């Protein structure tokens, strides 16, 4: 036994030694890769050398990494000692660049550009020496290096004086533009000509540059002709309108008929960019036939050019629209419609992709995407009044395109189309709903960016869209908005979800309060309590506060506040209690101080006893803002309760982070009245007074609405009672006991139905709202247990006065409050007609069931007697 154990220990020991030897073998190459003493000595520089001497030494005998460091540091050397740098260092740099690699060449190009742009060169000879180096390296055999030096020269031209450009750049340019030079040199000459054309007067450009321009436009290489064609725009702007018509336009016409597709495309782009420089006669006689022939040729045989053509099509039509005849106008519009369905075929009213090679299919997709990008311009071109007959089928096909990129582009520009349609916006409600229900999150993301503007314009009633159109579109829109939010919540893209919830803050301006209450409010609570992304939870909290801010029914406001306290402030999860403190921060921005203290302050202060330290820590950080909402002397009990919380935290708190925080907060609480200037405090008080005045107006209107509804119910109940058996007058308590003992099963069912009809809970289970620091409802006696129904519409006089006051108040709040998502309530319809009808039907059914129950009770009681 002992021998076997010993053998096992020895074998394991030897195995460990072998592993160590393997590790040693692995480490050997690392040791060998370190610098030797000789290499370290080569890299060592004498410390007594100054910066100039050290740079010269490293450029002469240093290694590549040391030379590169000198080249990168060259602008600093020029700033410190320009004379010695240009006398000793720059010539060495020029010698090194002959044999330098790509990295050092790129570093040198960047350093020389910095020197030329920073105005750190004092004399002309220094500029001459740098430009000589730049021009010399333009012909580098490496295309990347050559382009880097060319970009350096082009950027430096903006900072150089005219005389320097003429002597140092234009004179060598004449020789570099000759056919005997390389293609790379001629391409560089084209770009330099386009750059310097804007630096000189038109006469100098016409005399010195135009001969070179004509020569390069007729070059034997199509790359040179294409490059020069792109620069004709700068040349035209440099010589003016008159010379453009005589010199540049003939060259463009010839290049537009070139055998190379890239040359034709460059000519087309240049023509579009120069349309404003041509008069109507040139557009009608020259440009239109040229462009028409170009479009027809591209559509039939040149798919590669179609992508650029479709991208520029909107600008082209907009620029030529003033010169078109009706027939020409119609031709361009029909050609655009063909481009929008390129590569698709219609089957049963839907667009489906045809079978093409992958490369060709991608080209067609790009063409349709560009058409979607240009659609707002084409609406303007065709006249928005003719949208339904001319462009609606095309727009519908783009919104339902099989490719995501096309639908995403349509969604990104949807708000522009909505603006252009104006009162006829109801034409595209179906497409808006379709995009909101799209399966792609990319499409929803693009639509969400401008969703607030889109919804406000899409649901506004213009002259041509009556009340019926809005009533039909909004019920379709609400499920689509809810479905879009559900889809984003199910994905992992929480930023898109957060953005959509932020856009939801505009819903009070778009749909009625009842629709928000029953379709969106419970969803906000679900997101706050169940979502995993903290930014999404906070944005849902803000949206919930906005919904509460603009809710116009007292019962619903009370129930929302009650549910906020139950589920968040008194929630079982500490995460929910933290969200309640977030809600308090938002509520202090949206509501007045008195409303906040009345409904939110006490539940927040009660969190001082929370068992989780994170909640108490957040409460400590929030205490200064909570104290700023308290107004003395009316809310002195609130201040005493806040001071009690502070004392409790100071005396009983055990968590070290909370203790450290509360000690700092105590100092802030003591200075809270002195740290803020008086004028800021005065502005804040004025804003708070406006908020409070608006809330009081809303409360008075709701109470008046409730009392009017109760008066109507009392009269109706009294009339029903007189119509029933008037001879039976029994004491109320006896009637209750007798009827309770003798009720039949049918009467019991009716009572249950009546209770269910009266139940208007936010959740699916009927609960009684808790009145925790909420608005006081108007107390009125109900007639024999019959609930007092409320009117569906508000009192007209008070409603209009509230709207006008609210508009002015909220616009002031938006200008001073950092919250950019707080909407302004400007709604012509406060409640939806369909909801009013359904609610009215439920209230009527409830009253009938209750009255029938009473008549049954009286009948049974009289029978017993």
N, C-alpha and C positions, 0 to 999 in steps of 0.2 A: 504494500500500500504506500509506504513511504517512498520507495523507489519510483513508483508510477507518478506520484505527485511531484517528485524532484525532476523526473524526466519532462513532465508537463511544464514546470516552471522554467527549465532550461530552454525548451523549445520556444516558449513565448518570449523569453529574453532575447534569444537569437533573432526571432522575428522582428522585435523592436529595433535591434541593431541594424538589421537589413533595411528597415524603413528609414532609419537615420542616414544610412549611407546613400539611399536613393535621394533623400532631401539634399544631402551634400552635393550630389551630382547635379541636381537641379539648380543649386545656388552658384555653381562654378561659372556658367556663362555670365551671370550678373556681375560677379567680381571682375571677370575679364573685361566687361564692357565699361568699367570705370576708367577715368582718365589716369594715364600714367604720370609720373613725376615730370617727364620730359614734355608731355603735352600741356601739363599745368604751367610749366615754365614758359612755354610759348604764348599762353594766354595771359600771362602776367605783364602788366604795364607799369612803367615807372610812375610813382605817385607824384613826383616833382614836375611832371609835364603839365602845361596848361591845356585848356580845352582845344585850342587850335592845333597845337603840337601833337596832342594825343590823337586827334582825328586824322592828321596827316600820317602819323605812324601806323595807325590801324588800317588806313586805306592802302598803305604801301606794303606792309608785311603781316597784317592781321589775317585771321580766318574769315570765312564768308559770313558767319554770324556777327562778327565784330564790324565788318564793313557795312552790313545791313543796318546795324544800330547807329552808325555814323550817318548814313543816308537818312534814316528816319529822324534823327536829331538835327538835321541840317537847318530847318527854319529857326530853331533856337540859337544856333551859332550865328546866323545872319543877323538876328536881333541884337545879340551881344556885341559882335564885332564884325560889321558887314565888310569893311575894307579888307581885313586879313582873310576872312572866309572866302571872298571872291578871288583874292590873289593867290591863296595857297590851297584851299580845300576844294573849291569847285573844279579846278582843272584836274585834280586827282579823281574826283567823282566821274568826270567825263572819261578819263582813261579806264576806270573800273567798269563802266557801263558797257564797254566794247565786249567784254568777256563775261559779263554778269548773267546770272540766271533770271528766270521769270519773276521770282519773288522780289529780288532786288530791283529789277526794272519797274515793277508796279509800285514799290515803295518810293523810288526816285520820282516817278510821275506824280505821286501824291504830294511829295515834299516840294517839288518845284511849283505845283499849282498853288500850294499854300503861300509860297514866297511871292508869287505874282499877284495873288488876290489880296494879301494882307497889307499892301502898301508899305512894305519894309525895305524896298529897294530905293536907294537915294539918287543914283545917277543912271544915265542912259546906258552906259557901258555894261552895267550889271544886268539890265534887261536884255541887252543884246547877247550876252554870254549864255543866259538861260534859254532864250528862244532858239539859239543855235543848237543847243543840246536837244531841245524838244523836236525841232524840225529834222534833225539828223536821225532821231530814233523813230520817226514816222514810217520809215521804210524797213523796220525790223522784220525779220523773216517769220517771227511768230505773230499770228494774227491777234492773239489776246494782248500781247505787249503793244503792238502797233495801235490797236483801238484805244488802249489806255492812254498812250501819248497823244492821240488825236483828241480824246475827250479833255485832256489837260489843256491842249491848245484852244479848243472851242470855248472852254470855260474861262480861259485867261483873256480871250478877245474882249469880253465885256468890261474887263478892268483896265485894258490898255488904251492909251490915247490914240487918236486917228493917225498922227504922223508915224508913230511906232508901227502901227498896223500896216501902213502903206510901205514903209521901208523894209520891215523885217518879215512881213508875211506875204503881201501882194506881189512883190517882185519875184521871190522864189516860186510863187504859185503859178506864174505863167509857164515856166519850164516844166513843172510837175503835171500840168494838164495836157501836155502833148501826147500824141498817140505812141510816141516812142517810149514813154514811161510805162511802168507796170499798171495792171488793173487796180491794184491796191492803192497806188499813188493817185490815179485818176479819181477813184471813189473818194479819197480824202479831199481832193481838190473840189469836188462837188459840194461836200458838206461845208468846207471853208468858205466857198463862194456864197452859199446861202446864209452863212453866219455874218460875214462882213458886209453884206448888202444893206443891212439896217444901220450901219455905222456911218455911211457916207450920204451925201446929197444925191438927188436923182440924176443930175448931169454927170457926176463922176461914175455912178453905177452904169449909166447908159454908155459912156465912153470907154471905160476901162474893163468892165465886167461882162457886158452883153456879148462881145465876141467870144469870150471863153465859154459863156453859157450856151450859145448856138453850137459851138464845136462839140461840147459834151453831150448835148441833146441828140446829136447825130453820130455818136460814137458807135463803133462796130460791136461793142459788147452790150448786151441787153441790161446787165447789172448797172453799168454806168448810165445808160439812158434812163433807167428807172430811178436811180438815185438822184440824177439831175432834175428829173420831172418832179420829184417830191420837194426839191428846193425852189421850184418856180414860184411857189406862193410867196416866199420871202423876197425873191427878186421882184415880183410884181408890186408888192407893198413898198419896196424900196424905190421904184421908178415912178410910181403914181398911176392914176387911172388912165390917163391919155396914152402913155407909152405902153401900158398893159394891153390895151385894145389893139395897138398896132404891132407889137413885138411878141408878147407872151401868148396871146390867144391863138395866132397861127401855129406856134410851136405846140400848144396843147392839142389843137385839132389833129395835127400830124401824129403826135404821140398816142392819141386815143385810137388811131387806126393802125398802131404798130402790130407786128406779127407776134410779139411776146405778150403773154397774158399779164405778166407782172407790170410791164410798161403801161398797158391799157388801164390796169387797175390804178396805178399811180396817177395817170392822167385824170381818171374819173374822180379820185379823191381830191386832187388839186382843183378841178373844176367846181366841185361842191364847196370847197373852202373859199373860192374866189367869186361866188355867185353875186355877192353884194357889189362887186366892182364892175359888173357888166350891166349895161342898160337893157331896157325891154326889147329893143330891136335885136341886140345880140342874143338875148335869151331865146327869142322866138325864131330867128333865122338860123342861128348857129348851134346854140346849146341844146335846144329841144331835139332836133333831128339826130344830133350826135349821141345824146344820152339814150334816146329811144333805140337807135341801132345797137348801142352797147348793151342795153338790157336784153334785147331780143337775142343777140348772139350769145350772151352768157347763159340765158335760160335754155337754149337749145344744145349748146355744145361745150360750155365752160363752167362746170359746177364749182371749180375751185374759186372763181371770182364771185360767185353768188353770195358767199358769206359776207364779204366786204360790201357788196352792193346792197344787200339787205340791211346792213348796219347803218349805211349812209342814206337810206331811202327816205327816212323821215325828214332829214335836213334838206335833201334834194327837192322833195315835193313842197316843203314849206318855202324854200327860197324861190322856186319857180312859179308858185301858185298865182302870183299877181300878173303873170304874163301868159297864162294858159287860156286857150279857148275852151269852150265847153267840151268839145270832142277830145282835146288833149287831156283835160282834167279827168274825163271818164276813162281814158286809156291807162293813165297812171294808177287810178284807183283799182281797175280790174287787174292790172299786173300785180299790184300788192296783194290782192285776194288770192291770186295763183301762188304767190310765194308763201302765203300763210298755210296752205294745205299741201305744200310740196312734200312728196314722199308719203302721203296718206291717201286713203280712199274711204269714202263714206259708205257705211253699211248700216241700215236701219237707224239712220240719224246719228250714228256715232262714228267718230274718226278712229281708224285703226291703221297701224303701220303696215306698209307693204314689204314684201321680201326683197331686200336689196343687199348687196355686199356691205360688210360692216363699215368700211371706210366711207362709202357713199351715204350710208344711213346716218353716220355721224355728221357729215356735211349738211344733209337735209335738216337734221335736228338743230344745228347751229343757225341755219337760215330761218327756221320757224322761231327760234329763240330771239333772234334779232328783230324779226317782225313783231313779236310780242313787246319788245323793248320800244319799238317805234309806234305802237298802237295809239297812244295819246296824241302824237303829232298827226297821225292819219285821221283821227276823229276831228281835229281842228281843220285839216285839209278838206275833208268831205262835208263839213258843216254839221255840228251836233244835232241840228234839227232833222237831218236826214239819217241819223244813226240807225233807227229801227229798220229802215228799208235797205240801207247800203252796207252797214258794217256789223249789225247785230249777229248774223250767222257766223261771220268770221270771228268775232269776239267769243262767241259760244264755243266754236271749235278750238280756239286757243286755250280757253279755260278748261276744256276737257281733253286736251292733247295727251297722248299716251306717254310722252316723255316728261319727267319731273322738272327738268331745267326750263322747259317752256312754261309749264304751269307756275313755277316759282317766279319767273320773270313777269308773267301777267299779274300775279298776286302783288309783286313789289310795286307795280304801277297802277294798281286798281284805284287808288284814291285820286289819281290824276284824271282817270276816266270819269269818276263820280263828279269831280269838280266841273268838268266840261259839259256833262249832261244836264246839270242844274235841275230844273223841275221835272225832267224826264228820267230821273235817276231810277225810278221804279222799273225801268226796262231791264236792268241788270240785277235785280234782287235775287233771281234764281241762280245766277252765276256766283254771287257773293255767298249764298248758302252752300253751293257746291264746293267752293274753295275752302270754306270753313269745315266741311265734312271730308276734305281730301285725306287720303291715306298717308301721304308723305308729310313728315314733320318739317322738312325744308320748305314746303309750300306754306304750311301754317306759320312758320317762323317769318317768312317774307311778308305774309299778310298781317301778322301781328305788329310789325314795325310801325305801320300807319293805321292800325285798326281803329283807334279812337277817332281820327279824322274821317275815316271811311264810314264808320257807323253813324256819326253825327250827320254827315251829309246824305247818307243812304236812307236814313229814316226821317229826314226833314221833309215836310210837305211843301212842295212848290206849287206853282199855279196850275200845272198840268196834272199833278198827282193829288187826288182828292183824299178825303178821310178814309174811303174804302181801301185804297191802295196801301195805306200805312197799317190799317187794321189787319190786312191780309198778310203783309210782309213780316210784321213783328212776331206773330206766333210761329212762323217758319224760322225766323232768325234765332229765337231763344233756344230751341233744341239744338240748333247748329252750334251756337256758342257753348252750350253745356257739353256737347259731344267733343268739341275741340279741346276744352279744358280737361276732360276725362282722358283723352288720347295723350295729351302732353303729360298728365300726371302718371300715366302708366309707363312712360318712357323714362330713360335715364338722363334726359336733357333738361335738367332743372332750371337752367337759365331761361330757356324758352318758356317754361311754365311760369316762372317768376314774371317774365315780361307780359304774358297774357293777363295774369292777375292784376298787374299794374294798369293795364288798359281797361280792366273791368270797372275801374273807378269812374268811368264816364257813363256807366249804365243808368244812373239816376236821371241823366238828361235825355235818355233815349227811350226807356220803357217805364212802365208804371211801377209804383212802389209795391203793389201786390205781387206783380210778376217777379220782382227781385226777392221779395220775402219768401215766396213759395218755391222758387226755382233755383236761387243762388245762395241764399243765406245759410241754409243747412250745410251746403257744400263747403262754404268758408269755414264753418266750425269743424267739419271733417278734416279739411286740409290742415288746420291749425293743430289738431290733436293727433293726427296720424301720419302726416307727411314726414319724410326723413331729412329733407333739406331745410336747413334753418332759414336761408333767404326766402324760400317759398313760404314758409310759415309766417315770417314777418310781413311779407307782402300781402298774404291772405288776411292777416290781422289789420293791416292798414285799410284794405278794401272793405272789411267788415265794419270798421269805424266810419268809413265814408257812407256805406249803406245806412248805418244807424243815423248818421248826421242828417241825411236827406229823406228819411222815412217820415211820412205825413199821417200816420195813424198812431194814436196814443197807445192803444192796446198792444200793437206790434212793437213799439219802442220799449215798452215796459217788459215785454217778454224777451226781447233781445238782451236787454241789460240783465234780466234775471238769469238767462242762460249763460251769459258771459261770466257772471259771478259763480254760478253752480259748476260749470264745466272747466273754467280756467282758474279763477281765484281760489276756489275751494276744490279743485280737481285732485284726484288721487295721485296723479303723476306730478312730480316736481317740475317736469318739462312744461306741463300746461301752466303751472303757476308762474314759471319764468315768462311764458308768453303773455300772461296777464300783465306783468310789469312792462313788457314791450307795448302792449295795448295802451297802458296808461301814458307812456311817452307820446304815442300818436294822438291819444285823446286830448292831451294838453295842447296840441297844435290845432286840432280841429274844433274843439268845443270851448265855450267860455269857462272862466274859472269857477263860477258858481255852479254850472252844470257838472263840471268835473268833480268838484267837492261833494256835490249832492249824490252822485251816482257811482263814482269810482274810487274816491280817496279812502274811505273807511275799509273796504276789502283789501286795499293795498297795504294799509298800516297794520292790519291784522296778520299779515305775513311775517311780522316780527317774531312770531312764535313758531315759524315754520321749522320742521325738524332737519331740513336740508340746508347746509351752510351756503350753497350757491345762491339759493333764493334770498337768504338774509343779506348776502354780500351785494346782490343786485339791488335790493331794497335800500341798502346804505348809500349806494352810488346815486340813487334816485331821490333821496331825501331833500336835497336843496331845491330841486325842481318842484317837488311836492309842496314844500313850504312856500314857494313863490306863488302858488295858486290860492293860498289862504288869504282872505281879506278880513282885516280887523275893522270894527269890533264884532261884526255880525257872525263871524265864524271862529270866534275865540275857542269854543269847545274843540274844534278840529285842531287848532294849534296846540292846545293842552294835550290832546291825544298823541300828536306827533312828538311833542317833547317827552311824553311818557315812553314812547317807543325808543327814543334816543337814550333815555336813562336806563331803560331795560337792557339795551344792547351794551351800554357801558358797564353795567353792573354784572350781568349774567352771561355775557357772551364768552365762549370758550375757544372758538376757532380763531387762530392767530391772524389769518388774513382779514377776517371780518373785524376783529378788534383794531388792527392797524388802520383799516379803512374808516371805521366809525370815528376814530380819533382825528383823522384828517377832515372828515365831513363836519365834525362839530365846529371846527374853526370856520369852515365855509358857511355854516348855518348862522354863526354869530355875525359874519360880515355881509350877509346876503342883501341887506338893505343899503349898504354903503358902497359896494363894489360897482354897481351899475349907475351910469350917469342919469341925471334927472330926465333929459330929453328922450333917452331911450325908454326909460320907464313910462314916460308920458305917452309915447307912441304905442307902446304895448297896451297901456290901459285904454287908450282910445279904441284900439282894435278889439280888445276884450269887451268893451261896452257895446260895440256894434254887434258882435256875436251874441251877446246876452240879449240885446234888444230883438234880434231876429228870432232867437229861441223863444222869447216871451210872446212875440207875435204868433209864432207857430202854435204854441201851447194854447193861447186864447182862441185861436181859430179852431183848434181841435176840440176844445171844451164847448165852444158854441155849436160846432157840428154835432157833438154828442148830445147836448141838451135839446137841440132841434129834433134829432132822431128820436130821443126819448119822448118828447112831447107828441110826436106823430104816433108813436107806439101806444101811448096812454089813451089818446083819442080813439085809436082803432080798437083797443081792448075794451074800452068803455062801451063802444057801439056794439061789439059782439056780446058783451054781457047783457045789455038791454035786450038784444034779440033772443037770448036764451031764456030759460024759465025764470022770469022775474019774480014770481010769487014765492020761490023757495029762498028764504034768507036765513041762513044758519050761521052760528058763530064760527069764526075761522078755525079755532083750535079744535072744536068738535068735528068740523068738516074734515080736517086733516086726519084725525084719529079714525073716524068712521070709514073714510075712503081708503085709508091704509089697511084696514082690516078686511075690506070686502072687494078690493080691486080684482078684476078678472085677469086672465093671462094675456088677453089682447091689449088691455090697458097698460099692463107692465111692459109689453114690447114697444108700445108707442112712447112710453116714458124714456126707454133706453134710446130709441131713435131720436127723440128730442134732445137728449143730452149729447148724443154724438153730433147732431147738427150744430149745437151750440159750441162744441169743442173746437177751438181754433189754435191748436198748439203748433209750435214750430217743428217738433219732431213727430214721428208717426204715432206715439203714445200720447193720449190726452193727459196733460198735466196742468196743475194750477200754477200760474207764474208767481214766483216769490217776489214780494215788494222789498227789494234790498236797495235802499237809497235810490229809488227810481222816481220817475215823474209821478206826482200825485194825480190819480184819475179824478175826473169830475164825479162826485158822489151824488147819486140820485136813486130814489127808491124805485124798484121795479114792481110793476103791477102784478101781484099774485104770482110771483116767480117767473114771469115772462121776461126774457132778456131784451134789453133795449137795443134794437138794431140801429146801425149807423148809415147815414146817407152815402151813396156811392160817389157823389160829386161834392166839391167844397163850395162854400158860400161864395158867390161870384165877386162881391166887393172886396172881402178880406183876402181872397185868393190873389187878385190882381195886385193889391197893395203889398202883400207879402213877396210876390215875385219881383216887383220893382225894387223893394228894399233889399231883398236877398241878392239881386244882381250886383247892386252897388257894394254891399258888404263883402261878398265873396271875392269880387275883383280886387278890393283892397287887401283882403287876407292873402290872396295869391301873390300880390306884389311884395308882401312883407314876410310871409311864412316860407320857410325853406322847403316845405313839402310841395313838390311840383305836381303831384298826382291828385290834389284836392280839386274836384270838379266844381263848376259853377252851375247851379241849378236854374236852367232856363228852359222850361218845358211847357209847351202849349197844352199838352194832355197829361194830367197828373195821374190818371187812372185809366186802365184799359176798359173799353166798353164791354168786351166779352167777359172779363173778370167780374165787372159790375153785375152783369146779368146773372152769372152763375152764383155770385155771393148773394145777390138779391133773392134768387130762387131758394137758396138754402135758408136765409133768414125768414122768408115767407113760410116755408115748410115748417121751420121750427116754431113759428108763432101759431100756425094751424094745429100742430100736434099738441102744443101746450094748452091751447084753448079747448081743444077736443077732450084733453085729459080732464080739465076742470069741469066741463059739462058732464062727462061721465061720472065724475065724483059726486056732483050735485044730484044727478039722476039716481045713483045707487043709494045715496043718503035719503032721498025722498021716498024711495021704495021701501026702505027699512022702516021709516017712520010710518 
